[in-house]
């Protein structure tokens, strides 16, 4: 049973539905697994808790 963890900034429920459907389809197509065995965990990180190149994402 694969478990995929996605770390990202907050997104709408519609975008998350699309994301998990596409990730699941990729595993089903590539590894020939039943969709029921694919788990996707979304960990959303607020913009004020994420930084790149020394700057908070919230400050960009």
PDB file of N, CA, C and O in Angstrom:
ATOM      1  N   UNK A   1       0.836  -1.161   0.000  1.00  0.00           N
ATOM      2  CA  UNK A   1       0.000   0.000   0.000  1.00  0.00           C
ATOM      3  C   UNK A   1       0.894   1.242   0.000  1.00  0.00           C
ATOM      4  O   UNK A   1       1.541   1.526   1.008  1.00  0.00           O
ATOM      5  N   UNK A   2       0.944   1.984  -1.105  1.00  0.00           N
ATOM      6  CA  UNK A   2       1.745   3.202  -1.111  1.00  0.00           C
ATOM      7  C   UNK A   2       1.047   4.330  -0.358  1.00  0.00           C
ATOM      8  O   UNK A   2      -0.174   4.479  -0.395  1.00  0.00           O
ATOM      9  N   UNK A   3       1.866   5.109   0.320  1.00  0.00           N
ATOM     10  CA  UNK A   3       1.390   6.312   0.996  1.00  0.00           C
ATOM     11  C   UNK A   3       2.194   7.472   0.427  1.00  0.00           C
ATOM     12  O   UNK A   3       3.422   7.481   0.508  1.00  0.00           O
ATOM     13  N   UNK A   4       1.510   8.439  -0.141  1.00  0.00           N
ATOM     14  CA  UNK A   4       2.142   9.605  -0.731  1.00  0.00           C
ATOM     15  C   UNK A   4       1.857  10.792   0.179  1.00  0.00           C
ATOM     16  O   UNK A   4       0.704  11.052   0.522  1.00  0.00           O
ATOM     17  N   UNK A   5       2.902  11.512   0.571  1.00  0.00           N
ATOM     18  CA  UNK A   5       2.732  12.697   1.397  1.00  0.00           C
ATOM     19  C   UNK A   5       3.048  13.923   0.556  1.00  0.00           C
ATOM     20  O   UNK A   5       4.110  14.012  -0.060  1.00  0.00           O
ATOM     21  N   UNK A   6       2.114  14.865   0.538  1.00  0.00           N
ATOM     22  CA  UNK A   6       2.281  16.110  -0.189  1.00  0.00           C
ATOM     23  C   UNK A   6       2.368  17.232   0.828  1.00  0.00           C
ATOM     24  O   UNK A   6       1.475  17.398   1.659  1.00  0.00           O
ATOM     25  N   UNK A   7       3.445  18.000   0.759  1.00  0.00           N
ATOM     26  CA  UNK A   7       3.582  19.167   1.620  1.00  0.00           C
ATOM     27  C   UNK A   7       3.447  20.385   0.726  1.00  0.00           C
ATOM     28  O   UNK A   7       4.166  20.525  -0.263  1.00  0.00           O
ATOM     29  N   UNK A   8       2.523  21.265   1.080  1.00  0.00           N
ATOM     30  CA  UNK A   8       2.243  22.420   0.235  1.00  0.00           C
ATOM     31  C   UNK A   8       1.585  23.507   1.061  1.00  0.00           C
ATOM     32  O   UNK A   8       1.204  23.299   2.213  1.00  0.00           O
ATOM     33  N   UNK A   9       1.465  24.660   0.450  1.00  0.00           N
ATOM     34  CA  UNK A   9       0.683  25.739   1.048  1.00  0.00           C
ATOM     35  C   UNK A   9      -0.791  25.417   0.898  1.00  0.00           C
ATOM     36  O   UNK A   9      -1.165  24.531   0.130  1.00  0.00           O
ATOM     37  N   UNK A  10      -1.622  26.134   1.628  1.00  0.00           N
ATOM     38  CA  UNK A  10      -3.072  25.887   1.551  1.00  0.00           C
ATOM     39  C   UNK A  10      -3.618  26.038   0.132  1.00  0.00           C
ATOM     40  O   UNK A  10      -3.242  26.955  -0.598  1.00  0.00           O
ATOM     41  N   UNK A  11      -4.498  25.133  -0.240  1.00  0.00           N
ATOM     42  CA  UNK A  11      -5.160  25.147  -1.545  1.00  0.00           C
ATOM     43  C   UNK A  11      -6.652  24.887  -1.331  1.00  0.00           C
ATOM     44  O   UNK A  11      -7.062  24.428  -0.265  1.00  0.00           O
ATOM     45  N   UNK A  12      -7.441  25.178  -2.333  1.00  0.00           N
ATOM     46  CA  UNK A  12      -8.888  24.948  -2.236  1.00  0.00           C
ATOM     47  C   UNK A  12      -9.186  23.450  -2.236  1.00  0.00           C
ATOM     48  O   UNK A  12      -8.369  22.641  -2.676  1.00  0.00           O
ATOM     49  N   UNK A  13     -10.351  23.101  -1.743  1.00  0.00           N
ATOM     50  CA  UNK A  13     -10.775  21.694  -1.718  1.00  0.00           C
ATOM     51  C   UNK A  13     -10.863  21.132  -3.133  1.00  0.00           C
ATOM     52  O   UNK A  13     -10.568  19.956  -3.346  1.00  0.00           O
ATOM     53  N   UNK A  14     -11.264  21.953  -4.103  1.00  0.00           N
ATOM     54  CA  UNK A  14     -11.360  21.487  -5.486  1.00  0.00           C
ATOM     55  C   UNK A  14      -9.982  21.090  -6.024  1.00  0.00           C
ATOM     56  O   UNK A  14      -9.838  20.054  -6.672  1.00  0.00           O
ATOM     57  N   UNK A  15      -8.972  21.923  -5.750  1.00  0.00           N
ATOM     58  CA  UNK A  15      -7.621  21.603  -6.213  1.00  0.00           C
ATOM     59  C   UNK A  15      -7.072  20.359  -5.516  1.00  0.00           C
ATOM     60  O   UNK A  15      -6.366  19.560  -6.132  1.00  0.00           O
ATOM     61  N   UNK A  16      -7.395  20.196  -4.234  1.00  0.00           N
ATOM     62  CA  UNK A  16      -6.928  19.002  -3.520  1.00  0.00           C
ATOM     63  C   UNK A  16      -7.602  17.743  -4.064  1.00  0.00           C
ATOM     64  O   UNK A  16      -6.962  16.697  -4.166  1.00  0.00           O
ATOM     65  N   UNK A  17      -8.873  17.832  -4.410  1.00  0.00           N
ATOM     66  CA  UNK A  17      -9.552  16.673  -5.015  1.00  0.00           C
ATOM     67  C   UNK A  17      -8.872  16.272  -6.327  1.00  0.00           C
ATOM     68  O   UNK A  17      -8.625  15.093  -6.579  1.00  0.00           O
ATOM     69  N   UNK A  18      -8.579  17.267  -7.149  1.00  0.00           N
ATOM     70  CA  UNK A  18      -7.903  17.007  -8.426  1.00  0.00           C
ATOM     71  C   UNK A  18      -6.519  16.400  -8.201  1.00  0.00           C
ATOM     72  O   UNK A  18      -6.132  15.452  -8.885  1.00  0.00           O
ATOM     73  N   UNK A  19      -5.790  16.942  -7.255  1.00  0.00           N
ATOM     74  CA  UNK A  19      -4.445  16.455  -6.955  1.00  0.00           C
ATOM     75  C   UNK A  19      -4.458  14.994  -6.527  1.00  0.00           C
ATOM     76  O   UNK A  19      -3.698  14.186  -7.061  1.00  0.00           O
ATOM     77  N   UNK A  20      -5.321  14.644  -5.562  1.00  0.00           N
ATOM     78  CA  UNK A  20      -5.324  13.261  -5.082  1.00  0.00           C
ATOM     79  C   UNK A  20      -5.817  12.293  -6.153  1.00  0.00           C
ATOM     80  O   UNK A  20      -5.366  11.149  -6.208  1.00  0.00           O
ATOM     81  N   UNK A  21      -6.733  12.739  -7.000  1.00  0.00           N
ATOM     82  CA  UNK A  21      -7.193  11.872  -8.094  1.00  0.00           C
ATOM     83  C   UNK A  21      -6.052  11.596  -9.071  1.00  0.00           C
ATOM     84  O   UNK A  21      -5.865  10.458  -9.499  1.00  0.00           O
ATOM     85  N   UNK A  22      -5.295  12.622  -9.421  1.00  0.00           N
ATOM     86  CA  UNK A  22      -4.194  12.434 -10.378  1.00  0.00           C
ATOM     87  C   UNK A  22      -3.052  11.611  -9.789  1.00  0.00           C
ATOM     88  O   UNK A  22      -2.460  10.781 -10.479  1.00  0.00           O
ATOM     89  N   UNK A  23      -2.744  11.841  -8.523  1.00  0.00           N
ATOM     90  CA  UNK A  23      -1.697  11.039  -7.878  1.00  0.00           C
ATOM     91  C   UNK A  23      -2.126   9.576  -7.835  1.00  0.00           C
ATOM     92  O   UNK A  23      -1.341   8.685  -8.157  1.00  0.00           O
ATOM     93  N   UNK A  24      -3.358   9.334  -7.440  1.00  0.00           N
ATOM     94  CA  UNK A  24      -3.865   7.962  -7.381  1.00  0.00           C
ATOM     95  C   UNK A  24      -3.818   7.313  -8.761  1.00  0.00           C
ATOM     96  O   UNK A  24      -3.371   6.174  -8.895  1.00  0.00           O
ATOM     97  N   UNK A  25      -4.273   8.025  -9.783  1.00  0.00           N
ATOM     98  CA  UNK A  25      -4.241   7.494 -11.152  1.00  0.00           C
ATOM     99  C   UNK A  25      -2.823   7.158 -11.593  1.00  0.00           C
ATOM    100  O   UNK A  25      -2.611   6.158 -12.279  1.00  0.00           O
ATOM    101  N   UNK A  26      -1.856   7.975 -11.211  1.00  0.00           N
ATOM    102  CA  UNK A  26      -0.466   7.707 -11.588  1.00  0.00           C
ATOM    103  C   UNK A  26       0.027   6.391 -11.001  1.00  0.00           C
ATOM    104  O   UNK A  26       0.713   5.628 -11.680  1.00  0.00           O
ATOM    105  N   UNK A  27      -0.315   6.121  -9.755  1.00  0.00           N
ATOM    106  CA  UNK A  27       0.093   4.860  -9.132  1.00  0.00           C
ATOM    107  C   UNK A  27      -0.647   3.676  -9.747  1.00  0.00           C
ATOM    108  O   UNK A  27      -0.061   2.617  -9.973  1.00  0.00           O
ATOM    109  N   UNK A  28      -1.925   3.861 -10.011  1.00  0.00           N
ATOM    110  CA  UNK A  28      -2.715   2.785 -10.628  1.00  0.00           C
ATOM    111  C   UNK A  28      -2.144   2.453 -12.009  1.00  0.00           C
ATOM    112  O   UNK A  28      -1.946   1.283 -12.335  1.00  0.00           O
ATOM    113  N   UNK A  29      -1.883   3.475 -12.814  1.00  0.00           N
ATOM    114  CA  UNK A  29      -1.381   3.268 -14.175  1.00  0.00           C
ATOM    115  C   UNK A  29       0.038   2.714 -14.204  1.00  0.00           C
ATOM    116  O   UNK A  29       0.344   1.813 -14.985  1.00  0.00           O
ATOM    117  N   UNK A  30       0.900   3.255 -13.353  1.00  0.00           N
ATOM    118  CA  UNK A  30       2.317   2.886 -13.395  1.00  0.00           C
ATOM    119  C   UNK A  30       2.613   1.563 -12.701  1.00  0.00           C
ATOM    120  O   UNK A  30       3.360   0.737 -13.225  1.00  0.00           O
ATOM    121  N   UNK A  31       2.034   1.363 -11.530  1.00  0.00           N
ATOM    122  CA  UNK A  31       2.351   0.176 -10.738  1.00  0.00           C
ATOM    123  C   UNK A  31       1.275  -0.897 -10.786  1.00  0.00           C
ATOM    124  O   UNK A  31       1.406  -1.949 -10.159  1.00  0.00           O
ATOM    125  N   UNK A  32       0.196  -0.622 -11.542  1.00  0.00           N
ATOM    126  CA  UNK A  32      -0.900  -1.585 -11.683  1.00  0.00           C
ATOM    127  C   UNK A  32      -1.481  -1.980 -10.319  1.00  0.00           C
ATOM    128  O   UNK A  32      -1.708  -3.157 -10.040  1.00  0.00           O
ATOM    129  N   UNK A  33      -1.712  -0.973  -9.488  1.00  0.00           N
ATOM    130  CA  UNK A  33      -2.277  -1.203  -8.162  1.00  0.00           C
ATOM    131  C   UNK A  33      -3.755  -0.852  -8.153  1.00  0.00           C
ATOM    132  O   UNK A  33      -4.184  -0.002  -8.932  1.00  0.00           O
ATOM    133  N   UNK A  34      -4.540  -1.479  -7.298  1.00  0.00           N
ATOM    134  CA  UNK A  34      -5.922  -1.043  -7.130  1.00  0.00           C
ATOM    135  C   UNK A  34      -5.943   0.350  -6.473  1.00  0.00           C
ATOM    136  O   UNK A  34      -5.160   0.621  -5.563  1.00  0.00           O
ATOM    137  N   UNK A  35      -6.824   1.210  -6.932  1.00  0.00           N
ATOM    138  CA  UNK A  35      -6.912   2.564  -6.385  1.00  0.00           C
ATOM    139  C   UNK A  35      -7.136   2.548  -4.871  1.00  0.00           C
ATOM    140  O   UNK A  35      -6.671   3.442  -4.165  1.00  0.00           O
ATOM    141  N   UNK A  36      -7.833   1.551  -4.384  1.00  0.00           N
ATOM    142  CA  UNK A  36      -8.139   1.464  -2.954  1.00  0.00           C
ATOM    143  C   UNK A  36      -6.892   1.331  -2.081  1.00  0.00           C
ATOM    144  O   UNK A  36      -6.948   1.586  -0.878  1.00  0.00           O
ATOM    145  N   UNK A  37      -5.773   0.936  -2.679  1.00  0.00           N
ATOM    146  CA  UNK A  37      -4.549   0.751  -1.890  1.00  0.00           C
ATOM    147  C   UNK A  37      -3.692   2.009  -1.815  1.00  0.00           C
ATOM    148  O   UNK A  37      -2.724   2.048  -1.056  1.00  0.00           O
ATOM    149  N   UNK A  38      -4.027   3.025  -2.580  1.00  0.00           N
ATOM    150  CA  UNK A  38      -3.218   4.251  -2.628  1.00  0.00           C
ATOM    151  C   UNK A  38      -3.771   5.258  -1.625  1.00  0.00           C
ATOM    152  O   UNK A  38      -4.950   5.611  -1.662  1.00  0.00           O
ATOM    153  N   UNK A  39      -2.899   5.713  -0.733  1.00  0.00           N
ATOM    154  CA  UNK A  39      -3.277   6.732   0.239  1.00  0.00           C
ATOM    155  C   UNK A  39      -2.483   7.997  -0.048  1.00  0.00           C
ATOM    156  O   UNK A  39      -1.284   7.935  -0.322  1.00  0.00           O
ATOM    157  N   UNK A  40      -3.143   9.132   0.013  1.00  0.00           N
ATOM    158  CA  UNK A  40      -2.483  10.420  -0.184  1.00  0.00           C
ATOM    159  C   UNK A  40      -2.755  11.277   1.047  1.00  0.00           C
ATOM    160  O   UNK A  40      -3.902  11.509   1.428  1.00  0.00           O
ATOM    161  N   UNK A  41      -1.680  11.733   1.650  1.00  0.00           N
ATOM    162  CA  UNK A  41      -1.794  12.594   2.821  1.00  0.00           C
ATOM    163  C   UNK A  41      -1.340  13.983   2.410  1.00  0.00           C
ATOM    164  O   UNK A  41      -0.250  14.146   1.862  1.00  0.00           O
ATOM    165  N   UNK A  42      -2.165  14.981   2.671  1.00  0.00           N
ATOM    166  CA  UNK A  42      -1.818  16.362   2.354  1.00  0.00           C
ATOM    167  C   UNK A  42      -1.524  17.098   3.654  1.00  0.00           C
ATOM    168  O   UNK A  42      -2.362  17.192   4.551  1.00  0.00           O
ATOM    169  N   UNK A  43      -0.316  17.608   3.719  1.00  0.00           N
ATOM    170  CA  UNK A  43       0.097  18.392   4.883  1.00  0.00           C
ATOM    171  C   UNK A  43       0.239  19.830   4.410  1.00  0.00           C
ATOM    172  O   UNK A  43       1.168  20.160   3.672  1.00  0.00           O
ATOM    173  N   UNK A  44      -0.678  20.679   4.833  1.00  0.00           N
ATOM    174  CA  UNK A  44      -0.649  22.075   4.416  1.00  0.00           C
ATOM    175  C   UNK A  44       0.120  22.920   5.430  1.00  0.00           C
ATOM    176  O   UNK A  44      -0.118  22.859   6.636  1.00  0.00           O
ATOM    177  N   UNK A  45       1.042  23.703   4.900  1.00  0.00           N
ATOM    178  CA  UNK A  45       1.881  24.560   5.726  1.00  0.00           C
ATOM    179  C   UNK A  45       1.498  26.011   5.449  1.00  0.00           C
ATOM    180  O   UNK A  45       1.528  26.441   4.296  1.00  0.00           O
ATOM    181  N   UNK A  46       1.142  26.765   6.474  1.00  0.00           N
ATOM    182  CA  UNK A  46       0.796  28.171   6.263  1.00  0.00           C
ATOM    183  C   UNK A  46       1.982  28.960   5.704  1.00  0.00           C
ATOM    184  O   UNK A  46       3.139  28.629   5.963  1.00  0.00           O
ATOM    185  N   UNK A  47       1.678  29.998   4.941  1.00  0.00           N
ATOM    186  CA  UNK A  47       2.721  30.808   4.298  1.00  0.00           C
ATOM    187  C   UNK A  47       3.674  31.443   5.308  1.00  0.00           C
ATOM    188  O   UNK A  47       4.821  31.735   4.971  1.00  0.00           O
ATOM    189  N   UNK A  48       3.215  31.660   6.541  1.00  0.00           N
ATOM    190  CA  UNK A  48       4.109  32.248   7.542  1.00  0.00           C
ATOM    191  C   UNK A  48       4.945  31.206   8.275  1.00  0.00           C
ATOM    192  O   UNK A  48       5.683  31.539   9.202  1.00  0.00           O
ATOM    193  N   UNK A  49       4.830  29.945   7.863  1.00  0.00           N
ATOM    194  CA  UNK A  49       5.624  28.869   8.465  1.00  0.00           C
ATOM    195  C   UNK A  49       6.492  28.161   7.432  1.00  0.00           C
ATOM    196  O   UNK A  49       6.954  27.044   7.668  1.00  0.00           O
ATOM    197  N   UNK A  50       6.715  28.804   6.291  1.00  0.00           N
ATOM    198  CA  UNK A  50       7.456  28.202   5.191  1.00  0.00           C
ATOM    199  C   UNK A  50       8.377  29.268   4.621  1.00  0.00           C
ATOM    200  O   UNK A  50       7.950  30.397   4.378  1.00  0.00           O
ATOM    201  N   UNK A  51       9.628  28.919   4.407  1.00  0.00           N
ATOM    202  CA  UNK A  51      10.584  29.887   3.875  1.00  0.00           C
ATOM    203  C   UNK A  51      11.425  29.269   2.772  1.00  0.00           C
ATOM    204  O   UNK A  51      11.632  28.057   2.719  1.00  0.00           O
ATOM    205  N   UNK A  52      11.897  30.134   1.902  1.00  0.00           N
ATOM    206  CA  UNK A  52      12.808  29.736   0.834  1.00  0.00           C
ATOM    207  C   UNK A  52      13.779  30.891   0.608  1.00  0.00           C
ATOM    208  O   UNK A  52      13.385  32.056   0.570  1.00  0.00           O
ATOM    209  N   UNK A  53      15.030  30.548   0.460  1.00  0.00           N
ATOM    210  CA  UNK A  53      16.075  31.554   0.222  1.00  0.00           C
ATOM    211  C   UNK A  53      16.086  32.633   1.310  1.00  0.00           C
ATOM    212  O   UNK A  53      16.333  33.806   1.026  1.00  0.00           O
ATOM    213  N   UNK A  54      15.819  32.235   2.534  1.00  0.00           N
ATOM    214  CA  UNK A  54      15.891  33.143   3.653  1.00  0.00           C
ATOM    215  C   UNK A  54      14.698  34.069   3.832  1.00  0.00           C
ATOM    216  O   UNK A  54      14.752  34.995   4.642  1.00  0.00           O
ATOM    217  N   UNK A  55      13.622  33.833   3.088  1.00  0.00           N
ATOM    218  CA  UNK A  55      12.435  34.692   3.194  1.00  0.00           C
ATOM    219  C   UNK A  55      11.193  33.863   3.391  1.00  0.00           C
ATOM    220  O   UNK A  55      11.023  32.834   2.737  1.00  0.00           O
ATOM    221  N   UNK A  56      10.312  34.296   4.291  1.00  0.00           N
ATOM    222  CA  UNK A  56       9.037  33.621   4.471  1.00  0.00           C
ATOM    223  C   UNK A  56       8.218  33.762   3.194  1.00  0.00           C
ATOM    224  O   UNK A  56       8.246  34.798   2.530  1.00  0.00           O
ATOM    225  N   UNK A  57       7.492  32.702   2.867  1.00  0.00           N
ATOM    226  CA  UNK A  57       6.625  32.741   1.704  1.00  0.00           C
ATOM    227  C   UNK A  57       5.590  33.852   1.851  1.00  0.00           C
ATOM    228  O   UNK A  57       5.203  34.466   0.856  1.00  0.00           O
ATOM    229  N   UNK A  58       5.141  34.118   3.060  1.00  0.00           N
ATOM    230  CA  UNK A  58       4.158  35.169   3.308  1.00  0.00           C
ATOM    231  C   UNK A  58       4.692  36.560   2.951  1.00  0.00           C
ATOM    232  O   UNK A  58       3.911  37.472   2.676  1.00  0.00           O
ATOM    233  N   UNK A  59       6.007  36.725   2.953  1.00  0.00           N
ATOM    234  CA  UNK A  59       6.610  38.031   2.661  1.00  0.00           C
ATOM    235  C   UNK A  59       6.901  38.239   1.175  1.00  0.00           C
ATOM    236  O   UNK A  59       7.419  39.288   0.790  1.00  0.00           O
ATOM    237  N   UNK A  60       6.584  37.282   0.362  1.00  0.00           N
ATOM    238  CA  UNK A  60       6.871  37.416  -1.075  1.00  0.00           C
ATOM    239  C   UNK A  60       5.753  38.074  -1.796  1.00  0.00           C
ATOM    240  O   UNK A  60       5.829  38.265  -3.010  1.00  0.00           O
TER     241      UNK A  60
END
